[in-house]
Amino acid sequence: MKLLLLSLLTTLALTANDKVALVIGNKNYTNQTGLKNPISDAELIRDTLKGMDFEVMEVYNKKLKELSDELDDFMDKAKSAKVAVIYYAGHGIGVGRNNYLIPIGASNLSVDNLGRKLMSLNELKGAVAKANGFGVVFFDACRNSFFSGQIQGLGGGRGSRALVQPTVRRGQNILVSFSTQAGKIAKDDVANGNHSPYALALSENLNSSKDIRLVMGSVRAKVKKLTGFEQIPVDENQLDGEEYCLGGKVYPTPPMPKPISTSKWITPTNSICEANGGKINKDKICEANWKNAKKICYVSGGRLPNINELKKVVLDCRGTNTTNNNKNHDKTTTKNTKNIFYQSCYKKEGFGSYVYWSSTNNSYNKKNAWILWFFYGNRMTYNKNYAFNIQCVREMN
Protein backbone atom coordinates (compact mmCIF):
# COMPACT_ATOMS: atom_id res chain seq x y z
CA MET A 1 0.00 0.00 0.00
CA LYS A 2 2.83 2.38 0.87
CA LEU A 3 4.53 1.61 -2.45
CA LEU A 4 1.28 2.28 -4.33
CA LEU A 5 0.80 5.61 -2.52
CA LEU A 6 4.41 6.62 -3.20
CA SER A 7 3.98 5.77 -6.89
CA LEU A 8 0.78 7.85 -7.07
CA LEU A 9 2.42 10.85 -5.41
CA THR A 10 5.39 10.64 -7.78
CA THR A 11 3.07 10.58 -10.79
CA LEU A 12 1.17 13.62 -9.52
CA ALA A 13 4.42 15.50 -8.97
CA LEU A 14 5.59 14.78 -12.49
CA THR A 15 2.33 15.85 -14.12
CA ALA A 16 1.93 19.11 -12.15
CA ASN A 17 2.59 22.04 -14.45
CA ASP A 18 5.77 23.91 -13.50
CA LYS A 19 4.57 27.20 -15.02
CA VAL A 20 1.03 28.56 -14.67
CA ALA A 21 -0.45 31.88 -15.76
CA LEU A 22 -3.69 33.84 -15.57
CA VAL A 23 -4.45 36.49 -18.20
CA ILE A 24 -7.26 38.96 -17.53
CA GLY A 25 -8.76 41.35 -20.06
CA ASN A 26 -11.55 43.82 -19.21
CA LYS A 27 -12.86 45.87 -22.12
CA ASN A 28 -16.66 46.11 -22.14
CA TYR A 29 -17.15 48.68 -19.39
CA THR A 30 -20.56 50.31 -19.07
CA ASN A 31 -20.03 52.61 -16.08
CA GLN A 32 -16.58 53.75 -17.20
CA THR A 33 -15.10 54.79 -20.51
CA GLY A 34 -14.64 51.73 -22.72
CA LEU A 35 -11.23 50.57 -23.84
CA LYS A 36 -10.06 49.36 -27.24
CA ASN A 37 -7.37 46.72 -26.77
CA PRO A 38 -7.44 44.87 -23.41
CA ILE A 39 -8.76 41.64 -24.93
CA SER A 40 -6.32 41.62 -27.85
CA ASP A 41 -3.52 42.48 -25.41
CA ALA A 42 -4.48 39.60 -23.11
CA GLU A 43 -4.68 37.22 -26.08
CA LEU A 44 -1.25 38.32 -27.26
CA ILE A 45 0.28 37.62 -23.84
CA ARG A 46 -1.68 34.35 -23.65
CA ASP A 47 -0.09 33.19 -26.91
CA THR A 48 3.33 34.37 -25.77
CA LEU A 49 3.12 32.46 -22.48
CA LYS A 50 1.73 29.33 -24.13
CA GLY A 51 4.73 29.43 -26.44
CA MET A 52 6.86 29.37 -23.28
CA ASP A 53 5.12 26.18 -22.01
CA PHE A 54 2.85 27.92 -19.51
CA GLU A 55 -0.52 26.46 -18.62
CA VAL A 56 -2.71 29.54 -19.18
CA MET A 57 -6.12 30.41 -17.75
CA GLU A 58 -8.11 33.16 -19.52
CA VAL A 59 -10.62 35.59 -17.99
CA TYR A 60 -12.36 38.21 -20.12
CA ASN A 61 -14.94 40.88 -19.24
CA LYS A 62 -15.85 39.53 -15.79
CA LYS A 63 -17.61 41.07 -12.81
CA LEU A 64 -15.98 40.96 -9.38
CA LYS A 65 -17.55 37.68 -8.18
CA GLU A 66 -16.59 35.78 -11.33
CA LEU A 67 -13.12 37.33 -11.29
CA SER A 68 -12.60 36.32 -7.66
CA ASP A 69 -13.68 32.74 -8.37
CA GLU A 70 -11.22 32.48 -11.27
CA LEU A 71 -8.45 33.93 -9.10
CA ASP A 72 -9.15 31.29 -6.43
CA ASP A 73 -8.88 28.52 -9.02
CA PHE A 74 -5.62 29.97 -10.28
CA MET A 75 -4.25 30.20 -6.73
CA ASP A 76 -4.84 26.47 -6.30
CA LYS A 77 -2.77 25.80 -9.42
CA ALA A 78 -0.05 28.19 -8.29
CA LYS A 79 0.50 26.22 -5.09
CA SER A 80 1.87 23.27 -7.07
CA ALA A 81 3.84 25.34 -9.60
CA LYS A 82 7.36 26.71 -9.61
CA VAL A 83 6.41 29.89 -11.48
CA ALA A 84 3.10 31.80 -11.40
CA VAL A 85 2.28 34.79 -13.63
CA ILE A 86 -0.72 37.13 -13.85
CA TYR A 87 -1.24 39.65 -16.66
CA TYR A 88 -4.06 42.20 -16.34
CA ALA A 89 -5.25 44.65 -19.01
CA GLY A 90 -8.10 47.06 -18.28
CA HIS A 91 -8.98 50.00 -16.06
CA GLY A 92 -7.05 50.51 -12.84
CA ILE A 93 -6.75 53.13 -10.12
CA GLY A 94 -4.64 53.93 -7.09
CA VAL A 95 -6.12 55.38 -3.92
CA GLY A 96 -3.86 56.14 -1.00
CA ARG A 97 -1.35 53.28 -0.87
CA ASN A 98 -3.65 50.73 -2.53
CA ASN A 99 -3.95 49.76 -6.19
CA TYR A 100 -7.09 48.28 -7.71
CA LEU A 101 -8.19 46.73 -10.99
CA ILE A 102 -11.70 47.67 -12.12
CA PRO A 103 -14.07 44.72 -12.75
CA ILE A 104 -16.84 45.00 -15.32
CA GLY A 105 -19.99 46.58 -13.87
CA ALA A 106 -18.35 48.36 -10.92
CA SER A 107 -20.63 51.25 -9.87
CA ASN A 108 -21.63 53.52 -6.97
CA LEU A 109 -18.05 53.65 -5.76
CA SER A 110 -16.75 55.59 -2.80
CA VAL A 111 -13.47 55.74 -0.95
CA ASP A 112 -15.04 53.61 1.79
CA ASN A 113 -16.27 50.72 -0.39
CA LEU A 114 -13.43 50.23 -2.90
CA GLY A 115 -12.17 47.15 -1.06
CA ARG A 116 -15.57 45.49 -1.50
CA LYS A 117 -16.34 46.51 -5.10
CA LEU A 118 -12.92 46.43 -6.76
CA MET A 119 -10.13 43.84 -6.81
CA SER A 120 -6.96 44.85 -5.03
CA LEU A 121 -3.57 44.40 -6.65
CA ASN A 122 -2.59 42.79 -3.34
CA GLU A 123 -4.93 39.90 -4.18
CA LEU A 124 -3.04 39.26 -7.43
CA LYS A 125 0.28 39.49 -5.61
CA GLY A 126 -0.93 37.04 -2.98
CA ALA A 127 -1.97 34.56 -5.67
CA VAL A 128 1.38 34.47 -7.49
CA ALA A 129 3.22 34.39 -4.16
CA LYS A 130 1.82 30.87 -3.62
CA ALA A 131 4.24 29.45 -6.22
CA ASN A 132 7.09 27.32 -4.93
CA GLY A 133 9.66 29.32 -6.91
CA PHE A 134 8.57 32.86 -7.73
CA GLY A 135 5.69 34.92 -9.08
CA VAL A 136 5.22 37.89 -11.42
CA VAL A 137 2.32 40.33 -11.86
CA PHE A 138 2.12 42.43 -15.04
CA PHE A 139 -0.34 45.31 -14.51
CA ASP A 140 -1.20 46.96 -17.84
CA ALA A 141 -3.76 49.37 -16.47
CA CYS A 142 -4.73 52.94 -15.69
CA ARG A 143 -5.57 54.01 -19.23
CA ASN A 144 -8.48 56.32 -18.43
CA SER A 145 -7.91 59.77 -16.88
CA PHE A 146 -11.63 60.26 -16.07
CA PHE A 147 -12.37 57.32 -13.83
CA SER A 148 -11.30 58.90 -10.53
CA GLY A 149 -14.09 61.47 -10.81
CA GLN A 150 -16.64 58.66 -10.34
CA ILE A 151 -15.42 57.79 -6.84
CA GLN A 152 -17.20 59.67 -4.07
CA GLY A 153 -14.85 61.31 -1.62
CA LEU A 154 -11.84 61.19 -3.96
CA GLY A 155 -10.23 64.36 -5.27
CA GLY A 156 -9.74 64.78 -8.98
CA GLY A 157 -6.02 65.55 -8.93
CA ARG A 158 -3.87 63.81 -11.53
CA GLY A 159 -2.04 61.84 -8.86
CA SER A 160 -5.27 60.09 -7.89
CA ARG A 161 -6.06 59.04 -11.43
CA ALA A 162 -3.24 56.58 -11.97
CA LEU A 163 -2.01 53.64 -10.00
CA VAL A 164 0.40 54.42 -7.18
CA GLN A 165 3.87 52.90 -7.09
CA PRO A 166 3.52 49.13 -6.51
CA THR A 167 4.90 47.76 -3.26
CA VAL A 168 5.99 44.24 -2.39
CA ARG A 169 5.81 42.99 1.17
CA ARG A 170 8.88 41.45 2.75
CA GLY A 171 9.00 37.69 2.34
CA GLN A 172 7.08 37.58 -0.94
CA ASN A 173 9.27 36.10 -3.67
CA ILE A 174 7.60 38.12 -6.44
CA LEU A 175 8.08 40.90 -8.96
CA VAL A 176 5.35 43.44 -9.75
CA SER A 177 5.59 45.34 -13.03
CA PHE A 178 3.36 48.28 -13.81
CA SER A 179 3.03 49.58 -17.37
CA THR A 180 3.73 53.20 -16.45
CA GLN A 181 4.95 55.44 -13.65
CA ALA A 182 2.85 56.48 -10.67
CA GLY A 183 0.63 59.43 -11.54
CA LYS A 184 0.86 58.74 -15.29
CA ILE A 185 -1.62 57.36 -17.81
CA ALA A 186 -0.79 54.21 -19.78
CA LYS A 187 -1.46 54.19 -23.53
CA ASP A 188 -4.07 51.80 -24.92
CA ASP A 189 -2.36 51.48 -28.30
CA VAL A 190 0.51 52.61 -30.51
CA ALA A 191 -0.40 54.61 -33.63
CA ASN A 192 -4.00 53.33 -33.56
CA GLY A 193 -2.80 49.73 -33.49
CA ASN A 194 -4.26 46.63 -31.87
CA HIS A 195 -2.02 46.43 -28.80
CA SER A 196 -0.73 48.57 -25.99
CA PRO A 197 3.01 49.42 -26.09
CA TYR A 198 3.50 47.49 -22.85
CA ALA A 199 1.87 44.32 -24.24
CA LEU A 200 3.96 44.57 -27.40
CA ALA A 201 7.15 44.97 -25.40
CA LEU A 202 6.28 42.04 -23.12
CA SER A 203 5.46 39.77 -26.05
CA GLU A 204 8.76 40.63 -27.72
CA ASN A 205 10.99 40.14 -24.67
CA LEU A 206 9.47 37.63 -22.21
CA ASN A 207 10.63 34.40 -23.86
CA SER A 208 14.23 34.87 -22.83
CA SER A 209 16.74 32.81 -20.89
CA LYS A 210 17.71 36.01 -19.07
CA ASP A 211 16.72 36.78 -15.49
CA ILE A 212 13.27 38.44 -15.38
CA ARG A 213 14.83 41.56 -13.81
CA LEU A 214 17.02 41.99 -16.89
CA VAL A 215 14.10 41.23 -19.20
CA MET A 216 12.09 44.05 -17.63
CA GLY A 217 14.91 46.45 -18.49
CA SER A 218 14.45 45.51 -22.15
CA VAL A 219 10.68 45.92 -21.81
CA ARG A 220 11.16 49.37 -20.31
CA ALA A 221 13.45 50.45 -23.15
CA LYS A 222 11.01 49.22 -25.80
CA VAL A 223 8.01 51.01 -24.25
CA LYS A 224 9.97 54.26 -24.02
CA LYS A 225 10.90 53.94 -27.69
CA LEU A 226 7.33 53.16 -28.79
CA THR A 227 5.84 56.08 -26.85
CA GLY A 228 8.53 58.71 -27.38
CA PHE A 229 9.47 58.51 -23.67
CA GLU A 230 5.91 59.46 -22.63
CA GLN A 231 5.43 56.14 -20.84
CA ILE A 232 8.00 54.41 -18.65
CA PRO A 233 7.20 51.06 -16.97
CA VAL A 234 8.25 50.61 -13.34
CA ASP A 235 8.65 47.53 -11.21
CA GLU A 236 9.50 46.51 -7.70
CA ASN A 237 10.67 43.09 -6.65
CA GLN A 238 11.54 40.90 -3.72
CA LEU A 239 13.69 38.46 -5.72
CA ASP A 240 16.92 37.74 -3.93
CA GLY A 241 20.15 36.34 -5.25
CA GLU A 242 19.03 33.72 -7.78
CA GLU A 243 18.33 33.48 -11.50
CA TYR A 244 14.59 33.81 -12.08
CA CYS A 245 13.68 33.02 -15.70
CA LEU A 246 10.25 32.78 -17.31
CA GLY A 247 11.62 31.36 -20.56
CA GLY A 248 13.57 28.11 -20.82
CA LYS A 249 14.23 26.15 -17.64
CA VAL A 250 12.49 27.42 -14.54
CA TYR A 251 13.74 28.22 -11.05
CA PRO A 252 15.34 26.59 -9.12
CA THR A 253 17.07 24.76 -11.99
CA PRO A 254 20.29 26.68 -12.92
CA PRO A 255 19.78 28.63 -16.17
CA MET A 256 21.03 26.96 -19.34
CA PRO A 257 23.10 28.78 -21.98
CA LYS A 258 21.00 30.76 -24.45
CA PRO A 259 20.06 28.42 -27.30
CA ILE A 260 21.27 29.18 -30.79
CA SER A 261 18.46 29.24 -33.33
CA THR A 262 18.86 26.83 -36.23
CA SER A 263 16.85 29.11 -38.51
CA LYS A 264 16.87 32.81 -39.17
CA TRP A 265 13.21 32.77 -40.27
CA ILE A 266 10.10 33.41 -38.17
CA THR A 267 6.66 32.32 -39.35
CA PRO A 268 3.98 34.65 -37.86
CA THR A 269 1.43 32.92 -35.67
CA ASN A 270 -2.23 33.02 -36.68
CA SER A 271 -3.17 35.20 -33.70
CA ILE A 272 -0.42 37.78 -34.32
CA CYS A 273 -1.25 37.82 -38.03
CA GLU A 274 -4.97 38.43 -37.58
CA ALA A 275 -4.52 40.88 -34.68
CA ASN A 276 -2.34 43.15 -36.81
CA GLY A 277 -4.28 43.51 -40.06
CA GLY A 278 -3.38 40.22 -41.76
CA LYS A 279 -5.34 37.09 -42.59
CA ILE A 280 -4.59 33.40 -43.00
CA ASN A 281 -5.01 32.43 -46.66
CA LYS A 282 -6.03 29.10 -48.18
CA ASP A 283 -2.42 27.91 -48.02
CA LYS A 284 -2.48 28.58 -44.24
CA ILE A 285 0.07 31.38 -44.62
CA CYS A 286 -0.21 34.88 -43.16
CA GLU A 287 -0.75 37.57 -45.77
CA ALA A 288 -1.22 41.35 -45.49
CA ASN A 289 -0.46 44.61 -47.23
CA TRP A 290 3.10 45.94 -46.99
CA LYS A 291 2.51 48.26 -44.04
CA ASN A 292 0.82 45.58 -41.94
CA ALA A 293 3.42 43.01 -43.01
CA LYS A 294 6.11 45.14 -41.39
CA LYS A 295 4.04 45.45 -38.20
CA ILE A 296 3.34 41.71 -38.08
CA CYS A 297 7.05 40.93 -38.31
CA TYR A 298 7.83 43.46 -35.60
CA VAL A 299 5.27 41.95 -33.21
CA SER A 300 6.60 38.47 -34.11
CA GLY A 301 10.00 39.49 -32.80
CA GLY A 302 11.74 40.10 -36.13
CA ARG A 303 11.54 42.27 -39.21
CA LEU A 304 10.44 42.03 -42.81
CA PRO A 305 13.42 40.74 -44.87
CA ASN A 306 14.91 42.90 -47.59
CA ILE A 307 14.88 41.72 -51.20
CA ASN A 308 18.52 40.61 -51.10
CA GLU A 309 17.78 38.29 -48.16
CA LEU A 310 14.91 36.70 -50.11
CA LYS A 311 17.08 36.46 -53.21
CA LYS A 312 19.75 34.67 -51.16
CA VAL A 313 17.21 31.95 -50.25
CA VAL A 314 16.70 31.30 -53.97
CA LEU A 315 20.43 31.17 -54.67
CA ASP A 316 21.24 29.05 -51.59
CA CYS A 317 18.60 26.56 -52.74
CA ARG A 318 20.36 26.28 -56.12
CA GLY A 319 17.74 28.29 -57.91
CA THR A 320 18.30 31.22 -60.27
CA ASN A 321 16.90 34.63 -59.44
CA THR A 322 15.50 36.76 -62.24
CA THR A 323 13.37 39.83 -62.96
CA ASN A 324 10.70 40.51 -65.57
CA ASN A 325 13.02 42.63 -67.70
CA ASN A 326 15.72 39.94 -67.90
CA LYS A 327 16.05 38.68 -71.48
CA ASN A 328 16.39 35.10 -70.19
CA HIS A 329 13.43 35.50 -67.85
CA ASP A 330 11.21 32.79 -69.34
CA LYS A 331 13.99 30.22 -69.56
CA THR A 332 15.08 30.93 -65.99
CA THR A 333 11.62 30.63 -64.45
CA THR A 334 10.96 27.39 -66.36
CA LYS A 335 14.26 26.02 -65.10
CA ASN A 336 13.33 26.86 -61.52
CA THR A 337 9.89 25.25 -61.75
CA LYS A 338 11.49 21.99 -62.91
CA ASN A 339 14.30 22.08 -60.33
CA ILE A 340 13.16 19.48 -57.77
CA PHE A 341 15.86 20.37 -55.25
CA TYR A 342 15.03 24.07 -55.43
CA GLN A 343 11.27 23.52 -55.05
CA SER A 344 11.87 21.41 -51.94
CA CYS A 345 14.62 23.56 -50.42
CA TYR A 346 12.85 26.91 -50.07
CA LYS A 347 9.83 25.20 -48.52
CA LYS A 348 12.06 23.70 -45.83
CA GLU A 349 12.99 27.29 -44.92
CA GLY A 350 9.30 27.98 -44.23
CA PHE A 351 8.30 29.66 -47.50
CA GLY A 352 5.37 28.78 -49.73
CA SER A 353 5.42 28.79 -53.53
CA TYR A 354 3.57 32.11 -53.92
CA VAL A 355 4.64 35.77 -53.55
CA TYR A 356 6.37 37.25 -50.49
CA TRP A 357 6.85 40.87 -49.44
CA SER A 358 10.29 42.36 -48.89
CA SER A 359 11.03 45.55 -46.96
CA THR A 360 12.80 47.07 -49.98
CA ASN A 361 11.11 50.06 -51.63
CA ASN A 362 11.07 50.63 -55.37
CA SER A 363 13.60 53.45 -55.74
CA TYR A 364 11.57 55.01 -58.58
CA ASN A 365 8.09 54.65 -57.12
CA LYS A 366 7.74 54.69 -53.32
CA LYS A 367 4.17 53.39 -53.60
CA ASN A 368 5.66 50.05 -54.65
CA ALA A 369 7.96 47.57 -52.90
CA TRP A 370 9.88 44.52 -54.10
CA ILE A 371 8.30 41.07 -53.91
CA LEU A 372 9.65 37.61 -54.71
CA TRP A 373 7.67 34.77 -56.26
CA PHE A 374 9.42 31.66 -54.99
CA PHE A 375 7.88 29.12 -57.37
CA TYR A 376 9.45 30.95 -60.32
CA GLY A 377 12.39 32.54 -58.49
CA ASN A 378 11.16 35.84 -59.91
CA ARG A 379 11.36 39.25 -58.25
CA MET A 380 9.34 42.33 -59.21
CA THR A 381 7.79 45.42 -57.65
CA TYR A 382 4.15 45.79 -56.65
CA ASN A 383 1.81 48.32 -55.06
CA LYS A 384 2.08 48.23 -51.26
CA ASN A 385 -1.71 48.07 -50.84
CA TYR A 386 -1.87 44.51 -52.20
CA ALA A 387 -1.80 41.54 -49.82
CA PHE A 388 1.06 39.06 -50.19
CA ASN A 389 2.62 36.34 -48.03
CA ILE A 390 4.81 37.17 -45.03
CA GLN A 391 7.89 35.44 -43.65
CA CYS A 392 9.94 37.35 -41.08
CA VAL A 393 13.65 37.31 -40.38
CA ARG A 394 15.24 37.33 -36.94
CA GLU A 395 18.46 39.18 -36.18
CA MET A 396 21.17 36.53 -35.81
CA ASN A 397 23.98 37.05 -33.31
C-alpha positions in Angstrom: 0.0 0.0 0.0 2.8 2.4 0.9 4.5 1.6 -2.4 1.3 2.3 -4.3 0.8 5.6 -2.5 4.4 6.6 -3.2 4.0 5.8 -6.9 0.8 7.9 -7.1 2.4 10.9 -5.4 5.4 10.6 -7.8 3.1 10.6 -10.8 1.2 13.6 -9.5 4.4 15.5 -9.0 5.6 14.8 -12.5 2.3 15.9 -14.1 1.9 19.1 -12.1 2.6 22.0 -14.5 5.8 23.9 -13.5 4.6 27.2 -15.0 1.0 28.6 -14.7 -0.4 31.9 -15.8 -3.7 33.8 -15.6 -4.5 36.5 -18.2 -7.3 39.0 -17.5 -8.8 41.4 -20.1 -11.6 43.8 -19.2 -12.9 45.9 -22.1 -16.7 46.1 -22.1 -17.2 48.7 -19.4 -20.6 50.3 -19.1 -20.0 52.6 -16.1 -16.6 53.8 -17.2 -15.1 54.8 -20.5 -14.6 51.7 -22.7 -11.2 50.6 -23.8 -10.1 49.4 -27.2 -7.4 46.7 -26.8 -7.4 44.9 -23.4 -8.8 41.6 -24.9 -6.3 41.6 -27.8 -3.5 42.5 -25.4 -4.5 39.6 -23.1 -4.7 37.2 -26.1 -1.2 38.3 -27.3 0.3 37.6 -23.8 -1.7 34.3 -23.7 -0.1 33.2 -26.9 3.3 34.4 -25.8 3.1 32.5 -22.5 1.7 29.3 -24.1 4.7 29.4 -26.4 6.9 29.4 -23.3 5.1 26.2 -22.0 2.9 27.9 -19.5 -0.5 26.5 -18.6 -2.7 29.5 -19.2 -6.1 30.4 -17.7 -8.1 33.2 -19.5 -10.6 35.6 -18.0 -12.4 38.2 -20.1 -14.9 40.9 -19.2 -15.8 39.5 -15.8 -17.6 41.1 -12.8 -16.0 41.0 -9.4 -17.6 37.7 -8.2 -16.6 35.8 -11.3 -13.1 37.3 -11.3 -12.6 36.3 -7.7 -13.7 32.7 -8.4 -11.2 32.5 -11.3 -8.4 33.9 -9.1 -9.2 31.3 -6.4 -8.9 28.5 -9.0 -5.6 30.0 -10.3 -4.3 30.2 -6.7 -4.8 26.5 -6.3 -2.8 25.8 -9.4 -0.1 28.2 -8.3 0.5 26.2 -5.1 1.9 23.3 -7.1 3.8 25.3 -9.6 7.4 26.7 -9.6 6.4 29.9 -11.5 3.1 31.8 -11.4 2.3 34.8 -13.6 -0.7 37.1 -13.9 -1.2 39.6 -16.7 -4.1 42.2 -16.3 -5.3 44.7 -19.0 -8.1 47.1 -18.3 -9.0 50.0 -16.1 -7.0 50.5 -12.8 -6.8 53.1 -10.1 -4.6 53.9 -7.1 -6.1 55.4 -3.9 -3.9 56.1 -1.0 -1.3 53.3 -0.9 -3.6 50.7 -2.5 -3.9 49.8 -6.2 -7.1 48.3 -7.7 -8.2 46.7 -11.0 -11.7 47.7 -12.1 -14.1 44.7 -12.7 -16.8 45.0 -15.3 -20.0 46.6 -13.9 -18.4 48.4 -10.9 -20.6 51.2 -9.9 -21.6 53.5 -7.0 -18.0 53.7 -5.8 -16.8 55.6 -2.8 -13.5 55.7 -1.0 -15.0 53.6 1.8 -16.3 50.7 -0.4 -13.4 50.2 -2.9 -12.2 47.2 -1.1 -15.6 45.5 -1.5 -16.3 46.5 -5.1 -12.9 46.4 -6.8 -10.1 43.8 -6.8 -7.0 44.9 -5.0 -3.6 44.4 -6.6 -2.6 42.8 -3.3 -4.9 39.9 -4.2 -3.0 39.3 -7.4 0.3 39.5 -5.6 -0.9 37.0 -3.0 -2.0 34.6 -5.7 1.4 34.5 -7.5 3.2 34.4 -4.2 1.8 30.9 -3.6 4.2 29.5 -6.2 7.1 27.3 -4.9 9.7 29.3 -6.9 8.6 32.9 -7.7 5.7 34.9 -9.1 5.2 37.9 -11.4 2.3 40.3 -11.9 2.1 42.4 -15.0 -0.3 45.3 -14.5 -1.2 47.0 -17.8 -3.8 49.4 -16.5 -4.7 52.9 -15.7 -5.6 54.0 -19.2 -8.5 56.3 -18.4 -7.9 59.8 -16.9 -11.6 60.3 -16.1 -12.4 57.3 -13.8 -11.3 58.9 -10.5 -14.1 61.5 -10.8 -16.6 58.7 -10.3 -15.4 57.8 -6.8 -17.2 59.7 -4.1 -14.9 61.3 -1.6 -11.8 61.2 -4.0 -10.2 64.4 -5.3 -9.7 64.8 -9.0 -6.0 65.6 -8.9 -3.9 63.8 -11.5 -2.0 61.8 -8.9 -5.3 60.1 -7.9 -6.1 59.0 -11.4 -3.2 56.6 -12.0 -2.0 53.6 -10.0 0.4 54.4 -7.2 3.9 52.9 -7.1 3.5 49.1 -6.5 4.9 47.8 -3.3 6.0 44.2 -2.4 5.8 43.0 1.2 8.9 41.4 2.7 9.0 37.7 2.3 7.1 37.6 -0.9 9.3 36.1 -3.7 7.6 38.1 -6.4 8.1 40.9 -9.0 5.4 43.4 -9.8 5.6 45.3 -13.0 3.4 48.3 -13.8 3.0 49.6 -17.4 3.7 53.2 -16.4 5.0 55.4 -13.6 2.9 56.5 -10.7 0.6 59.4 -11.5 0.9 58.7 -15.3 -1.6 57.4 -17.8 -0.8 54.2 -19.8 -1.5 54.2 -23.5 -4.1 51.8 -24.9 -2.4 51.5 -28.3 0.5 52.6 -30.5 -0.4 54.6 -33.6 -4.0 53.3 -33.6 -2.8 49.7 -33.5 -4.3 46.6 -31.9 -2.0 46.4 -28.8 -0.7 48.6 -26.0 3.0 49.4 -26.1 3.5 47.5 -22.9 1.9 44.3 -24.2 4.0 44.6 -27.4 7.2 45.0 -25.4 6.3 42.0 -23.1 5.5 39.8 -26.1 8.8 40.6 -27.7 11.0 40.1 -24.7 9.5 37.6 -22.2 10.6 34.4 -23.9 14.2 34.9 -22.8 16.7 32.8 -20.9 17.7 36.0 -19.1 16.7 36.8 -15.5 13.3 38.4 -15.4 14.8 41.6 -13.8 17.0 42.0 -16.9 14.1 41.2 -19.2 12.1 44.1 -17.6 14.9 46.5 -18.5 14.5 45.5 -22.2 10.7 45.9 -21.8 11.2 49.4 -20.3 13.5 50.4 -23.1 11.0 49.2 -25.8 8.0 51.0 -24.2 10.0 54.3 -24.0 10.9 53.9 -27.7 7.3 53.2 -28.8 5.8 56.1 -26.9 8.5 58.7 -27.4 9.5 58.5 -23.7 5.9 59.5 -22.6 5.4 56.1 -20.8 8.0 54.4 -18.6 7.2 51.1 -17.0 8.2 50.6 -13.3 8.6 47.5 -11.2 9.5 46.5 -7.7 10.7 43.1 -6.6 11.5 40.9 -3.7 13.7 38.5 -5.7 16.9 37.7 -3.9 20.1 36.3 -5.3 19.0 33.7 -7.8 18.3 33.5 -11.5 14.6 33.8 -12.1 13.7 33.0 -15.7 10.3 32.8 -17.3 11.6 31.4 -20.6 13.6 28.1 -20.8 14.2 26.1 -17.6 12.5 27.4 -14.5 13.7 28.2 -11.1 15.3 26.6 -9.1 17.1 24.8 -12.0 20.3 26.7 -12.9 19.8 28.6 -16.2 21.0 27.0 -19.3 23.1 28.8 -22.0 21.0 30.8 -24.5 20.1 28.4 -27.3 21.3 29.2 -30.8 18.5 29.2 -33.3 18.9 26.8 -36.2 16.8 29.1 -38.5 16.9 32.8 -39.2 13.2 32.8 -40.3 10.1 33.4 -38.2 6.7 32.3 -39.3 4.0 34.6 -37.9 1.4 32.9 -35.7 -2.2 33.0 -36.7 -3.2 35.2 -33.7 -0.4 37.8 -34.3 -1.2 37.8 -38.0 -5.0 38.4 -37.6 -4.5 40.9 -34.7 -2.3 43.1 -36.8 -4.3 43.5 -40.1 -3.4 40.2 -41.8 -5.3 37.1 -42.6 -4.6 33.4 -43.0 -5.0 32.4 -46.7 -6.0 29.1 -48.2 -2.4 27.9 -48.0 -2.5 28.6 -44.2 0.1 31.4 -44.6 -0.2 34.9 -43.2 -0.7 37.6 -45.8 -1.2 41.3 -45.5 -0.5 44.6 -47.2 3.1 45.9 -47.0 2.5 48.3 -44.0 0.8 45.6 -41.9 3.4 43.0 -43.0 6.1 45.1 -41.4 4.0 45.5 -38.2 3.3 41.7 -38.1 7.0 40.9 -38.3 7.8 43.5 -35.6 5.3 41.9 -33.2 6.6 38.5 -34.1 10.0 39.5 -32.8 11.7 40.1 -36.1 11.5 42.3 -39.2 10.4 42.0 -42.8 13.4 40.7 -44.9 14.9 42.9 -47.6 14.9 41.7 -51.2 18.5 40.6 -51.1 17.8 38.3 -48.2 14.9 36.7 -50.1 17.1 36.5 -53.2 19.7 34.7 -51.2 17.2 31.9 -50.3 16.7 31.3 -54.0 20.4 31.2 -54.7 21.2 29.1 -51.6 18.6 26.6 -52.7 20.4 26.3 -56.1 17.7 28.3 -57.9 18.3 31.2 -60.3 16.9 34.6 -59.4 15.5 36.8 -62.2 13.4 39.8 -63.0 10.7 40.5 -65.6 13.0 42.6 -67.7 15.7 39.9 -67.9 16.1 38.7 -71.5 16.4 35.1 -70.2 13.4 35.5 -67.8 11.2 32.8 -69.3 14.0 30.2 -69.6 15.1 30.9 -66.0 11.6 30.6 -64.5 11.0 27.4 -66.4 14.3 26.0 -65.1 13.3 26.9 -61.5 9.9 25.2 -61.8 11.5 22.0 -62.9 14.3 22.1 -60.3 13.2 19.5 -57.8 15.9 20.4 -55.3 15.0 24.1 -55.4 11.3 23.5 -55.0 11.9 21.4 -51.9 14.6 23.6 -50.4 12.8 26.9 -50.1 9.8 25.2 -48.5 12.1 23.7 -45.8 13.0 27.3 -44.9 9.3 28.0 -44.2 8.3 29.7 -47.5 5.4 28.8 -49.7 5.4 28.8 -53.5 3.6 32.1 -53.9 4.6 35.8 -53.6 6.4 37.3 -50.5 6.9 40.9 -49.4 10.3 42.4 -48.9 11.0 45.5 -47.0 12.8 47.1 -50.0 11.1 50.1 -51.6 11.1 50.6 -55.4 13.6 53.5 -55.7 11.6 55.0 -58.6 8.1 54.7 -57.1 7.7 54.7 -53.3 4.2 53.4 -53.6 5.7 50.0 -54.7 8.0 47.6 -52.9 9.9 44.5 -54.1 8.3 41.1 -53.9 9.7 37.6 -54.7 7.7 34.8 -56.3 9.4 31.7 -55.0 7.9 29.1 -57.4 9.4 31.0 -60.3 12.4 32.5 -58.5 11.2 35.8 -59.9 11.4 39.2 -58.2 9.3 42.3 -59.2 7.8 45.4 -57.6 4.1 45.8 -56.7 1.8 48.3 -55.1 2.1 48.2 -51.3 -1.7 48.1 -50.8 -1.9 44.5 -52.2 -1.8 41.5 -49.8 1.1 39.1 -50.2 2.6 36.3 -48.0 4.8 37.2 -45.0 7.9 35.4 -43.6 9.9 37.4 -41.1 13.6 37.3 -40.4 15.2 37.3 -36.9 18.5 39.2 -36.2 21.2 36.5 -35.8 24.0 37.1 -33.3 
